Amino acid sequence: MSQKTWKLEELAEKSQQFLGAEGESNRIQWKPNGRQIRYYTTLGLLDKPFGGRGQGATYGPKHLLQLIAIKRLQHQGLKLSKIQPILAGLSTQKLTELLGYSQEWLEQLQTELESENDNEQDREDTEFWSVIPDVPKDEVPLVTYCHFELAPGATFVASQTALSHLDEEKRQELADELRDVWQKYKQ
């Protein structure tokens, strides 16, 4: 069974439909384009496409999820340098969970992509994006992160959920211990 995929501009267009207009700001370019997708790939934020570079490059559902996650994390105020370690190595399932999408949503997306690829010769471009899965707005969690500045250029990031069992005093203690460890290995 062959990999079901989109071309670069199709991925950009698909992501724009899922992102909507709620993230528009002067700070970030909310709706990605092909150039931005290539840049994210160069930075390692987005997995490399299937089939190499140029006209043969294609992208799958994981790329779409990575792209949506990048934009949502940017919208929460994170810089690309802070987003990279959060997304590094996440599976399609983990990305789906991070974004608050259900497994059924992912399966529907994959089914529709297979259908699009199977019927590619029969479709008209005006109908290509007419059927997309609904984005479950009530399931998208707001993820808050704690950033511990260990030293200039060294930051430890953990989700608020991961630290929820610690009170403020324990969090400060953790930050101090992390800073001490960093100083030990920095020299």
N, C-alpha and C positions, 0 to 999 in steps of 0.2 A: 504494500500500500504506500503510495507516494505522500510526501509531506504537503499539506494544504497550506497555501501561502498567499501573500499580497506582494505587489511591487511597492517600491519606495513611496511613491506619491499616493498609492491606495492606502498604505499604512497611515500616512499623514492625515489623509481625509477621514479615515475611520476613527482615528484618535480624536480628531476635532469634533466628531459627532458625539463621542462619549464625554468629552470635556465640557461641552456647552459653553456658555458665556459667563458662568459664575466666578471664574477666576481672573477675568480681565483686570489688568492693573497697569500702571506705568512702570512697575518694577520688573516684571517678567513678561516674556512673550508667551501667552497662555496657549495659543493654538500652534502646535509644531508644524514645521514644513520639512521638506526633504533635506535641505541643508542642515537644519538643526538636528535631525535624526542622525545624519552622518557624523556630525560633531559629537553627539552623545555616544555614538559607537566608538569613536576615536578615544574619548575619555574613559571608556570602559563602563559607562553607565548602562549601555544597551548592548546585549549580546551581538556578536557579529552576525550578519545576514547569512542565509543559506545560499549556496551557489556562487560565492565569491563577491567580487565588486562589479560595479557598473550595471549594465543591462540585465545580467544574469542574477543579480541580488534579489532575494525575496525574503519576506518576513512572516512570522507566524503569530499565534495568539500570545505567546510569552513576550514577544517584542511589544505588542500592543499594551499588555499589562505593565511592562517596564516603563513605557512612555507615559502612560496615565499616572503611574506612581511618581515618576520624576516631577511631573507638573503639579501634582497635588502636594508633594513635599516642598517644592519651591513656593507654592502658594502659602504654605504654613511658615514660610520665612527661612527655610534652610537653603544654604548655598550648595552648588553642585558638588563641591569638595566634601560637604557633610553628608550628601545624599549617597554618594558612591559606596561608602562602607555599609550603609543601611541596606542597600539593594544587592550588594555583592553576593553572588552564589545562591540567591533565592530561587527556589523552584517555581514553576507555574502555579502550583497549589499554594505555596506560601505567599506569592504575589497576590493571588486571588483573595486570600485571607486578609492580607495587609490592607487591601483596598475595600474590604468589607463586602465583596461579592460572594454569592453562593456558588457551590459546586454546580448546581443546576444552571446558573447563569453562564459559567464557563463551558459546560457541555453544550448549551444552546449556541453559544458563539462558535464553537468548533464545528457543530453540525451545520450551521449556516455557512461557514467558510467552506466546508466540504461541498455543500450544495452549490455555492458560488463557483467553485473551481470546476465541478462536474458539468455545470451548465454554462461555462464561460463563453463558448462559441454561440450559444443561443440567446444570450442576453443583449440588451441595448444599454449603452452607457447611462442613459437617463434613468434606468431602472436599477442600476447596480447597487446603490446604497438605500434602496427604498425599504428594505426589511432589515432592521437591526434589533438585537435584543434590548429590552428595556433596561436602563440602568437603575438598579434598586437604590433609590436615593435614601430611603430610610435605613438601609443597611450599611451605609458608608460611615465608618467610625472616624472620629477625630482623634488622631494619635498625637499625644504630647510627649516631647522628648526633653530629658534633662541633659545638659551639656556641662561637663566638668572640665574647666580649663586647667590642665595640669602644668602647662608652661606655654610660652609663646610658640604657636604652631603645633601643640599637642593637646588634643581634646578627646575626652571619653564621652561617648553618647550612649544613653540607655533610655528605654521608653519609661514613661511615668508608671505604666502598669507593672513593669519589672521591678520598680522601686517602691511600689505602693505599700509594701509591708514595713518600710522604714520610716520612722518619724524624722523630723527636720534635723535633730541632733545626730541620728545615725547616718543620715545622708552626708552631713558635714564630716563625720568621722570617716566615711567611705571615701569622700573626696580627698581628705588629708592623707589617707593611706595610699590611694592611687598616685597622688602627687609625690609621696615619698618613694614609691616603687619607681616611678618615672625618673626621678632624680638619681636613683641608684644606677639605673641602666643607661641613662643619658651620658654619663661621664665616660 
